[in-house]
Amino acid sequence: MQLPPLQLVLLLVLLAADPASAAPAAQTQEHNRQLQQSLNDSHVHSSWIYNDVDAGFAEAKKTGKPLLVVFR
C-alpha cells in the first residue's frame, strides 16, 4: 500500500516531532537547570533565554534587539 504524498509528509513530520518540545514547563525548567549545572553555567542571568532558540528569536523580533546564540 502506497501512501499519498500529503499523508506521507504528515507521517514524517509526526515521526520527527521532538517530544521534549511538548514537555510541561516545570519539566523543561528542570532540564534547563540540569543543563546549566552540567555546563557549569551558574553565572547565567535570570533574564537570559536559556536553551530555547525559538523564544530567543521571538524576543529579539519583539524588542528589535540583536540575538546572540552560543552553541556548545
PyMOL Python script that loads the backbone (N, CA, C, O; Angstrom):
from pymol import cmd

cmd.read_pdbstr("""\
ATOM      1  N   MET A   1       0.834  -1.183   0.000  1.00  0.00           N
ATOM      2  CA  MET A   1       0.000   0.000   0.000  1.00  0.00           C
ATOM      3  C   MET A   1       0.878   1.245   0.000  1.00  0.00           C
ATOM      4  O   MET A   1       1.738   1.399   0.867  1.00  0.00           O
ATOM      5  N   GLN A   2       0.670   2.117  -0.949  1.00  0.00           N
ATOM      6  CA  GLN A   2       1.458   3.337  -1.052  1.00  0.00           C
ATOM      7  C   GLN A   2       0.635   4.512  -0.528  1.00  0.00           C
ATOM      8  O   GLN A   2      -0.535   4.673  -0.875  1.00  0.00           O
ATOM      9  N   LEU A   3       1.271   5.332   0.318  1.00  0.00           N
ATOM     10  CA  LEU A   3       0.588   6.486   0.888  1.00  0.00           C
ATOM     11  C   LEU A   3       0.625   7.653  -0.089  1.00  0.00           C
ATOM     12  O   LEU A   3       1.625   7.849  -0.780  1.00  0.00           O
ATOM     13  N   PRO A   4      -0.440   8.420  -0.154  1.00  0.00           N
ATOM     14  CA  PRO A   4      -0.404   9.650  -0.952  1.00  0.00           C
ATOM     15  C   PRO A   4       0.651  10.593  -0.376  1.00  0.00           C
ATOM     16  O   PRO A   4       0.946  10.523   0.817  1.00  0.00           O
ATOM     17  N   PRO A   5       1.222  11.468  -1.195  1.00  0.00           N
ATOM     18  CA  PRO A   5       2.307  12.342  -0.741  1.00  0.00           C
ATOM     19  C   PRO A   5       1.977  13.158   0.513  1.00  0.00           C
ATOM     20  O   PRO A   5       2.820  13.269   1.403  1.00  0.00           O
ATOM     21  N   LEU A   6       0.782  13.727   0.604  1.00  0.00           N
ATOM     22  CA  LEU A   6       0.446  14.540   1.768  1.00  0.00           C
ATOM     23  C   LEU A   6       0.445  13.708   3.044  1.00  0.00           C
ATOM     24  O   LEU A   6       0.954  14.154   4.072  1.00  0.00           O
ATOM     25  N   GLN A   7      -0.109  12.526   2.992  1.00  0.00           N
ATOM     26  CA  GLN A   7      -0.129  11.661   4.174  1.00  0.00           C
ATOM     27  C   GLN A   7       1.282  11.221   4.542  1.00  0.00           C
ATOM     28  O   GLN A   7       1.604  11.103   5.725  1.00  0.00           O
ATOM     29  N   LEU A   8       2.118  10.979   3.555  1.00  0.00           N
ATOM     30  CA  LEU A   8       3.494  10.590   3.817  1.00  0.00           C
ATOM     31  C   LEU A   8       4.240  11.723   4.517  1.00  0.00           C
ATOM     32  O   LEU A   8       4.977  11.490   5.474  1.00  0.00           O
ATOM     33  N   VAL A   9       4.046  12.938   4.038  1.00  0.00           N
ATOM     34  CA  VAL A   9       4.694  14.091   4.660  1.00  0.00           C
ATOM     35  C   VAL A   9       4.223  14.269   6.098  1.00  0.00           C
ATOM     36  O   VAL A   9       5.034  14.510   6.992  1.00  0.00           O
ATOM     37  N   LEU A  10       2.935  14.153   6.322  1.00  0.00           N
ATOM     38  CA  LEU A  10       2.410  14.292   7.684  1.00  0.00           C
ATOM     39  C   LEU A  10       2.958  13.205   8.608  1.00  0.00           C
ATOM     40  O   LEU A  10       3.274  13.468   9.769  1.00  0.00           O
ATOM     41  N   LEU A  11       3.068  11.998   8.090  1.00  0.00           N
ATOM     42  CA  LEU A  11       3.624  10.911   8.877  1.00  0.00           C
ATOM     43  C   LEU A  11       5.071  11.198   9.248  1.00  0.00           C
ATOM     44  O   LEU A  11       5.473  10.965  10.389  1.00  0.00           O
ATOM     45  N   LEU A  12       5.860  11.698   8.304  1.00  0.00           N
ATOM     46  CA  LEU A  12       7.262  12.022   8.581  1.00  0.00           C
ATOM     47  C   LEU A  12       7.378  13.161   9.601  1.00  0.00           C
ATOM     48  O   LEU A  12       8.253  13.138  10.467  1.00  0.00           O
ATOM     49  N   VAL A  13       6.507  14.136   9.492  1.00  0.00           N
ATOM     50  CA  VAL A  13       6.525  15.245  10.452  1.00  0.00           C
ATOM     51  C   VAL A  13       6.205  14.730  11.850  1.00  0.00           C
ATOM     52  O   VAL A  13       6.849  15.126  12.821  1.00  0.00           O
ATOM     53  N   LEU A  14       5.229  13.865  11.955  1.00  0.00           N
ATOM     54  CA  LEU A  14       4.871  13.311  13.264  1.00  0.00           C
ATOM     55  C   LEU A  14       5.996  12.461  13.842  1.00  0.00           C
ATOM     56  O   LEU A  14       6.257  12.503  15.044  1.00  0.00           O
ATOM     57  N   LEU A  15       6.654  11.699  12.991  1.00  0.00           N
ATOM     58  CA  LEU A  15       7.748  10.853  13.460  1.00  0.00           C
ATOM     59  C   LEU A  15       8.962  11.685  13.873  1.00  0.00           C
ATOM     60  O   LEU A  15       9.708  11.294  14.771  1.00  0.00           O
ATOM     61  N   ALA A  16       9.157  12.828  13.220  1.00  0.00           N
ATOM     62  CA  ALA A  16      10.306  13.668  13.519  1.00  0.00           C
ATOM     63  C   ALA A  16      10.031  14.662  14.635  1.00  0.00           C
ATOM     64  O   ALA A  16      10.950  15.346  15.085  1.00  0.00           O
ATOM     65  N   ALA A  17       8.801  14.758  15.088  1.00  0.00           N
ATOM     66  CA  ALA A  17       8.447  15.729  16.132  1.00  0.00           C
ATOM     67  C   ALA A  17       9.258  15.450  17.390  1.00  0.00           C
ATOM     68  O   ALA A  17       9.464  14.301  17.779  1.00  0.00           O
ATOM     69  N   ASP A  18       9.701  16.510  18.000  1.00  0.00           N
ATOM     70  CA  ASP A  18      10.502  16.409  19.216  1.00  0.00           C
ATOM     71  C   ASP A  18       9.582  16.294  20.426  1.00  0.00           C
ATOM     72  O   ASP A  18       8.891  17.259  20.752  1.00  0.00           O
ATOM     73  N   PRO A  19       9.549  15.148  21.101  1.00  0.00           N
ATOM     74  CA  PRO A  19       8.664  15.013  22.258  1.00  0.00           C
ATOM     75  C   PRO A  19       9.039  15.952  23.391  1.00  0.00           C
ATOM     76  O   PRO A  19       8.188  16.282  24.217  1.00  0.00           O
ATOM     77  N   ALA A  20      10.292  16.390  23.452  1.00  0.00           N
ATOM     78  CA  ALA A  20      10.702  17.300  24.517  1.00  0.00           C
ATOM     79  C   ALA A  20      10.044  18.664  24.369  1.00  0.00           C
ATOM     80  O   ALA A  20       9.869  19.376  25.357  1.00  0.00           O
ATOM     81  N   SER A  21       9.675  19.037  23.139  1.00  0.00           N
ATOM     82  CA  SER A  21       9.049  20.343  22.951  1.00  0.00           C
ATOM     83  C   SER A  21       7.647  20.387  23.534  1.00  0.00           C
ATOM     84  O   SER A  21       7.111  21.467  23.782  1.00  0.00           O
ATOM     85  N   ALA A  22       7.056  19.234  23.753  1.00  0.00           N
ATOM     86  CA  ALA A  22       5.716  19.181  24.335  1.00  0.00           C
ATOM     87  C   ALA A  22       5.769  18.962  25.843  1.00  0.00           C
ATOM     88  O   ALA A  22       4.736  18.754  26.479  1.00  0.00           O
ATOM     89  N   ALA A  23       6.965  19.009  26.415  1.00  0.00           N
ATOM     90  CA  ALA A  23       7.130  18.765  27.848  1.00  0.00           C
ATOM     91  C   ALA A  23       6.523  19.907  28.659  1.00  0.00           C
ATOM     92  O   ALA A  23       6.551  21.062  28.235  1.00  0.00           O
ATOM     93  N   PRO A  24       5.981  19.579  29.816  1.00  0.00           N
ATOM     94  CA  PRO A  24       5.438  20.633  30.691  1.00  0.00           C
ATOM     95  C   PRO A  24       6.528  21.626  31.090  1.00  0.00           C
ATOM     96  O   PRO A  24       7.714  21.296  31.093  1.00  0.00           O
ATOM     97  N   ALA A  25       6.114  22.831  31.422  1.00  0.00           N
ATOM     98  CA  ALA A  25       7.061  23.904  31.733  1.00  0.00           C
ATOM     99  C   ALA A  25       7.986  23.527  32.888  1.00  0.00           C
ATOM    100  O   ALA A  25       9.182  23.810  32.833  1.00  0.00           O
ATOM    101  N   ALA A  26       7.454  22.897  33.929  1.00  0.00           N
ATOM    102  CA  ALA A  26       8.286  22.523  35.081  1.00  0.00           C
ATOM    103  C   ALA A  26       9.362  21.526  34.672  1.00  0.00           C
ATOM    104  O   ALA A  26      10.492  21.597  35.153  1.00  0.00           O
ATOM    105  N   GLN A  27       9.017  20.607  33.794  1.00  0.00           N
ATOM    106  CA  GLN A  27       9.983  19.613  33.321  1.00  0.00           C
ATOM    107  C   GLN A  27      11.063  20.298  32.487  1.00  0.00           C
ATOM    108  O   GLN A  27      12.240  19.955  32.598  1.00  0.00           O
ATOM    109  N   THR A  28      10.677  21.256  31.661  1.00  0.00           N
ATOM    110  CA  THR A  28      11.632  21.987  30.836  1.00  0.00           C
ATOM    111  C   THR A  28      12.559  22.815  31.712  1.00  0.00           C
ATOM    112  O   THR A  28      13.765  22.858  31.468  1.00  0.00           O
ATOM    113  N   GLN A  29      12.010  23.474  32.733  1.00  0.00           N
ATOM    114  CA  GLN A  29      12.835  24.260  33.644  1.00  0.00           C
ATOM    115  C   GLN A  29      13.832  23.377  34.375  1.00  0.00           C
ATOM    116  O   GLN A  29      14.983  23.768  34.570  1.00  0.00           O
ATOM    117  N   GLU A  30      13.401  22.192  34.780  1.00  0.00           N
ATOM    118  CA  GLU A  30      14.307  21.258  35.465  1.00  0.00           C
ATOM    119  C   GLU A  30      15.413  20.822  34.511  1.00  0.00           C
ATOM    120  O   GLU A  30      16.577  20.741  34.904  1.00  0.00           O
ATOM    121  N   HIS A  31      15.058  20.543  33.267  1.00  0.00           N
ATOM    122  CA  HIS A  31      16.058  20.145  32.269  1.00  0.00           C
ATOM    123  C   HIS A  31      17.067  21.272  32.066  1.00  0.00           C
ATOM    124  O   HIS A  31      18.270  21.019  32.010  1.00  0.00           O
ATOM    125  N   ASN A  32      16.593  22.514  31.957  1.00  0.00           N
ATOM    126  CA  ASN A  32      17.485  23.655  31.783  1.00  0.00           C
ATOM    127  C   ASN A  32      18.406  23.819  32.981  1.00  0.00           C
ATOM    128  O   ASN A  32      19.588  24.123  32.824  1.00  0.00           O
ATOM    129  N   ARG A  33      17.861  23.618  34.185  1.00  0.00           N
ATOM    130  CA  ARG A  33      18.688  23.727  35.397  1.00  0.00           C
ATOM    131  C   ARG A  33      19.795  22.668  35.394  1.00  0.00           C
ATOM    132  O   ARG A  33      20.943  22.958  35.730  1.00  0.00           O
ATOM    133  N   GLN A  34      19.439  21.449  35.015  1.00  0.00           N
ATOM    134  CA  GLN A  34      20.428  20.376  34.954  1.00  0.00           C
ATOM    135  C   GLN A  34      21.482  20.656  33.884  1.00  0.00           C
ATOM    136  O   GLN A  34      22.665  20.378  34.079  1.00  0.00           O
ATOM    137  N   LEU A  35      21.041  21.208  32.752  1.00  0.00           N
ATOM    138  CA  LEU A  35      21.969  21.550  31.681  1.00  0.00           C
ATOM    139  C   LEU A  35      22.932  22.637  32.139  1.00  0.00           C
ATOM    140  O   LEU A  35      24.133  22.554  31.882  1.00  0.00           O
ATOM    141  N   GLN A  36      22.411  23.652  32.812  1.00  0.00           N
ATOM    142  CA  GLN A  36      23.265  24.714  33.325  1.00  0.00           C
ATOM    143  C   GLN A  36      24.282  24.168  34.319  1.00  0.00           C
ATOM    144  O   GLN A  36      25.444  24.575  34.299  1.00  0.00           O
ATOM    145  N   GLN A  37      23.865  23.264  35.175  1.00  0.00           N
ATOM    146  CA  GLN A  37      24.790  22.682  36.151  1.00  0.00           C
ATOM    147  C   GLN A  37      25.864  21.855  35.458  1.00  0.00           C
ATOM    148  O   GLN A  37      27.040  21.948  35.810  1.00  0.00           O
ATOM    149  N   SER A  38      25.471  21.043  34.472  1.00  0.00           N
ATOM    150  CA  SER A  38      26.447  20.185  33.803  1.00  0.00           C
ATOM    151  C   SER A  38      27.460  21.006  33.002  1.00  0.00           C
ATOM    152  O   SER A  38      28.605  20.584  32.837  1.00  0.00           O
ATOM    153  N   LEU A  39      27.041  22.187  32.499  1.00  0.00           N
ATOM    154  CA  LEU A  39      27.948  23.061  31.753  1.00  0.00           C
ATOM    155  C   LEU A  39      28.640  24.082  32.645  1.00  0.00           C
ATOM    156  O   LEU A  39      29.438  24.892  32.174  1.00  0.00           O
ATOM    157  N   ASN A  40      28.328  24.037  33.940  1.00  0.00           N
ATOM    158  CA  ASN A  40      28.866  24.978  34.918  1.00  0.00           C
ATOM    159  C   ASN A  40      28.512  26.417  34.532  1.00  0.00           C
ATOM    160  O   ASN A  40      29.356  27.311  34.597  1.00  0.00           O
ATOM    161  N   ASP A  41      27.262  26.628  34.133  1.00  0.00           N
ATOM    162  CA  ASP A  41      26.767  27.946  33.751  1.00  0.00           C
ATOM    163  C   ASP A  41      25.986  28.580  34.895  1.00  0.00           C
ATOM    164  O   ASP A  41      24.842  28.995  34.707  1.00  0.00           O
ATOM    165  N   SER A  42      26.580  28.659  36.056  1.00  0.00           N
ATOM    166  CA  SER A  42      25.887  29.218  37.209  1.00  0.00           C
ATOM    167  C   SER A  42      25.785  30.741  37.119  1.00  0.00           C
ATOM    168  O   SER A  42      25.025  31.353  37.869  1.00  0.00           O
ATOM    169  N   HIS A  43      26.540  31.356  36.214  1.00  0.00           N
ATOM    170  CA  HIS A  43      26.554  32.812  36.075  1.00  0.00           C
ATOM    171  C   HIS A  43      25.467  33.343  35.134  1.00  0.00           C
ATOM    172  O   HIS A  43      25.384  34.552  34.918  1.00  0.00           O
ATOM    173  N   VAL A  44      24.631  32.461  34.570  1.00  0.00           N
ATOM    174  CA  VAL A  44      23.604  32.871  33.617  1.00  0.00           C
ATOM    175  C   VAL A  44      22.573  33.762  34.313  1.00  0.00           C
ATOM    176  O   VAL A  44      21.994  33.382  35.331  1.00  0.00           O
ATOM    177  N   HIS A  45      22.357  34.935  33.756  1.00  0.00           N
ATOM    178  CA  HIS A  45      21.417  35.896  34.337  1.00  0.00           C
ATOM    179  C   HIS A  45      19.991  35.401  34.151  1.00  0.00           C
ATOM    180  O   HIS A  45      19.676  34.775  33.139  1.00  0.00           O
ATOM    181  N   SER A  46      19.136  35.675  35.115  1.00  0.00           N
ATOM    182  CA  SER A  46      17.762  35.160  35.070  1.00  0.00           C
ATOM    183  C   SER A  46      16.943  35.723  33.917  1.00  0.00           C
ATOM    184  O   SER A  46      15.945  35.117  33.527  1.00  0.00           O
ATOM    185  N   SER A  47      17.336  36.864  33.361  1.00  0.00           N
ATOM    186  CA  SER A  47      16.589  37.428  32.237  1.00  0.00           C
ATOM    187  C   SER A  47      17.005  36.820  30.899  1.00  0.00           C
ATOM    188  O   SER A  47      16.354  37.079  29.887  1.00  0.00           O
ATOM    189  N   TRP A  48      18.074  36.019  30.867  1.00  0.00           N
ATOM    190  CA  TRP A  48      18.513  35.385  29.638  1.00  0.00           C
ATOM    191  C   TRP A  48      17.549  34.269  29.260  1.00  0.00           C
ATOM    192  O   TRP A  48      16.954  33.628  30.126  1.00  0.00           O
ATOM    193  N   ILE A  49      17.404  34.048  27.979  1.00  0.00           N
ATOM    194  CA  ILE A  49      16.609  32.916  27.485  1.00  0.00           C
ATOM    195  C   ILE A  49      17.596  31.784  27.250  1.00  0.00           C
ATOM    196  O   ILE A  49      18.479  31.874  26.398  1.00  0.00           O
ATOM    197  N   TYR A  50      17.431  30.741  28.004  1.00  0.00           N
ATOM    198  CA  TYR A  50      18.402  29.644  28.012  1.00  0.00           C
ATOM    199  C   TYR A  50      17.790  28.405  27.383  1.00  0.00           C
ATOM    200  O   TYR A  50      16.737  27.939  27.819  1.00  0.00           O
ATOM    201  N   ASN A  51      18.443  27.869  26.360  1.00  0.00           N
ATOM    202  CA  ASN A  51      18.058  26.591  25.756  1.00  0.00           C
ATOM    203  C   ASN A  51      16.691  26.652  25.057  1.00  0.00           C
ATOM    204  O   ASN A  51      15.951  25.669  25.055  1.00  0.00           O
ATOM    205  N   ASP A  52      16.361  27.807  24.465  1.00  0.00           N
ATOM    206  CA  ASP A  52      15.102  27.942  23.726  1.00  0.00           C
ATOM    207  C   ASP A  52      15.303  28.956  22.604  1.00  0.00           C
ATOM    208  O   ASP A  52      15.005  30.140  22.765  1.00  0.00           O
ATOM    209  N   VAL A  53      15.810  28.485  21.468  1.00  0.00           N
ATOM    210  CA  VAL A  53      16.143  29.355  20.346  1.00  0.00           C
ATOM    211  C   VAL A  53      14.902  30.068  19.811  1.00  0.00           C
ATOM    212  O   VAL A  53      14.957  31.257  19.497  1.00  0.00           O
ATOM    213  N   ASP A  54      13.794  29.354  19.707  1.00  0.00           N
ATOM    214  CA  ASP A  54      12.571  29.962  19.184  1.00  0.00           C
ATOM    215  C   ASP A  54      12.119  31.139  20.045  1.00  0.00           C
ATOM    216  O   ASP A  54      11.736  32.183  19.516  1.00  0.00           O
ATOM    217  N   ALA A  55      12.161  30.978  21.358  1.00  0.00           N
ATOM    218  CA  ALA A  55      11.785  32.070  22.257  1.00  0.00           C
ATOM    219  C   ALA A  55      12.771  33.229  22.136  1.00  0.00           C
ATOM    220  O   ALA A  55      12.379  34.391  22.241  1.00  0.00           O
ATOM    221  N   GLY A  56      14.033  32.922  21.918  1.00  0.00           N
ATOM    222  CA  GLY A  56      15.042  33.966  21.736  1.00  0.00           C
ATOM    223  C   GLY A  56      14.792  34.789  20.490  1.00  0.00           C
ATOM    224  O   GLY A  56      14.861  36.018  20.528  1.00  0.00           O
ATOM    225  N   PHE A  57      14.499  34.116  19.378  1.00  0.00           N
ATOM    226  CA  PHE A  57      14.197  34.842  18.148  1.00  0.00           C
ATOM    227  C   PHE A  57      12.927  35.679  18.291  1.00  0.00           C
ATOM    228  O   PHE A  57      12.868  36.804  17.795  1.00  0.00           O
ATOM    229  N   ALA A  58      11.920  35.143  18.959  1.00  0.00           N
ATOM    230  CA  ALA A  58      10.676  35.883  19.155  1.00  0.00           C
ATOM    231  C   ALA A  58      10.920  37.140  19.991  1.00  0.00           C
ATOM    232  O   ALA A  58      10.393  38.207  19.677  1.00  0.00           O
ATOM    233  N   GLU A  59      11.714  37.015  21.048  1.00  0.00           N
ATOM    234  CA  GLU A  59      12.017  38.168  21.907  1.00  0.00           C
ATOM    235  C   GLU A  59      12.846  39.211  21.147  1.00  0.00           C
ATOM    236  O   GLU A  59      12.609  40.411  21.285  1.00  0.00           O
ATOM    237  N   ALA A  60      13.813  38.757  20.348  1.00  0.00           N
ATOM    238  CA  ALA A  60      14.631  39.681  19.559  1.00  0.00           C
ATOM    239  C   ALA A  60      13.773  40.444  18.555  1.00  0.00           C
ATOM    240  O   ALA A  60      13.958  41.645  18.359  1.00  0.00           O
ATOM    241  N   LYS A  61      12.850  39.754  17.929  1.00  0.00           N
ATOM    242  CA  LYS A  61      11.967  40.403  16.970  1.00  0.00           C
ATOM    243  C   LYS A  61      11.054  41.406  17.665  1.00  0.00           C
ATOM    244  O   LYS A  61      10.826  42.504  17.157  1.00  0.00           O
ATOM    245  N   LYS A  62      10.535  41.024  18.826  1.00  0.00           N
ATOM    246  CA  LYS A  62       9.620  41.886  19.574  1.00  0.00           C
ATOM    247  C   LYS A  62      10.312  43.160  20.057  1.00  0.00           C
ATOM    248  O   LYS A  62       9.741  44.249  19.988  1.00  0.00           O
ATOM    249  N   THR A  63      11.542  43.020  20.546  1.00  0.00           N
ATOM    250  CA  THR A  63      12.253  44.162  21.123  1.00  0.00           C
ATOM    251  C   THR A  63      13.110  44.913  20.113  1.00  0.00           C
ATOM    252  O   THR A  63      13.540  46.035  20.380  1.00  0.00           O
ATOM    253  N   GLY A  64      13.364  44.304  18.949  1.00  0.00           N
ATOM    254  CA  GLY A  64      14.214  44.937  17.945  1.00  0.00           C
ATOM    255  C   GLY A  64      15.692  44.889  18.320  1.00  0.00           C
ATOM    256  O   GLY A  64      16.505  45.615  17.747  1.00  0.00           O
ATOM    257  N   LYS A  65      16.034  44.044  19.270  1.00  0.00           N
ATOM    258  CA  LYS A  65      17.430  43.917  19.700  1.00  0.00           C
ATOM    259  C   LYS A  65      18.079  42.733  19.001  1.00  0.00           C
ATOM    260  O   LYS A  65      17.390  41.808  18.573  1.00  0.00           O
ATOM    261  N   PRO A  66      19.415  42.757  18.884  1.00  0.00           N
ATOM    262  CA  PRO A  66      20.111  41.633  18.257  1.00  0.00           C
ATOM    263  C   PRO A  66      20.077  40.390  19.156  1.00  0.00           C
ATOM    264  O   PRO A  66      19.812  40.477  20.355  1.00  0.00           O
ATOM    265  N   LEU A  67      20.348  39.257  18.557  1.00  0.00           N
ATOM    266  CA  LEU A  67      20.321  37.983  19.270  1.00  0.00           C
ATOM    267  C   LEU A  67      21.706  37.368  19.242  1.00  0.00           C
ATOM    268  O   LEU A  67      22.319  37.273  18.178  1.00  0.00           O
ATOM    269  N   LEU A  68      22.204  36.954  20.379  1.00  0.00           N
ATOM    270  CA  LEU A  68      23.474  36.240  20.465  1.00  0.00           C
ATOM    271  C   LEU A  68      23.138  34.790  20.813  1.00  0.00           C
ATOM    272  O   LEU A  68      22.503  34.513  21.830  1.00  0.00           O
ATOM    273  N   VAL A  69      23.573  33.877  19.955  1.00  0.00           N
ATOM    274  CA  VAL A  69      23.321  32.456  20.179  1.00  0.00           C
ATOM    275  C   VAL A  69      24.661  31.769  20.373  1.00  0.00           C
ATOM    276  O   VAL A  69      25.565  31.914  19.551  1.00  0.00           O
ATOM    277  N   VAL A  70      24.784  31.031  21.444  1.00  0.00           N
ATOM    278  CA  VAL A  70      26.004  30.291  21.743  1.00  0.00           C
ATOM    279  C   VAL A  70      25.701  28.806  21.652  1.00  0.00           C
ATOM    280  O   VAL A  70      24.823  28.306  22.355  1.00  0.00           O
ATOM    281  N   PHE A  71      26.418  28.098  20.793  1.00  0.00           N
ATOM    282  CA  PHE A  71      26.272  26.654  20.659  1.00  0.00           C
ATOM    283  C   PHE A  71      27.446  25.993  21.341  1.00  0.00           C
ATOM    284  O   PHE A  71      28.593  26.386  21.130  1.00  0.00           O
ATOM    285  N   ARG A  72      27.174  25.000  22.151  1.00  0.00           N
ATOM    286  CA  ARG A  72      28.248  24.262  22.832  1.00  0.00           C
ATOM    287  C   ARG A  72      28.194  22.818  22.446  1.00  0.00           C
ATOM    288  O   ARG A  72      29.012  22.024  22.910  1.00  0.00           O
TER     289      ARG A  72
END
""", "prot")
cmd.dss("prot")
cmd.show_as("cartoon", "prot")
cmd.util.cbc("prot")
cmd.orient("prot")
